[in-house]
């Protein structure tokens, strides 16, 4: 799955090239961003989607896994559950 988009502003049209979601998450904030998605989930469906996103990114990027271990993210995730 990729994330991309088009921004129309006063300067003109700007096109952003799509990139894998896992790489986009790294630029948004990494493991902290993913844990924040879990933390702000207000119902079961949002919680499921946030945890699924976290699991997919953890499978594909070893750096996020290391960051989760460094910041004790797995313990935080357990507290959120």
Secondary structure, DSSP 4 states (H G I P E B T S, - for coil): -EEEEEEE-SS-EEEEEEEEHHHHHHHHTTHHHHHHHHHT--SHHHHHHHHHHHHHHHHH-HHHHHHHHHTTHHHHHHHH-
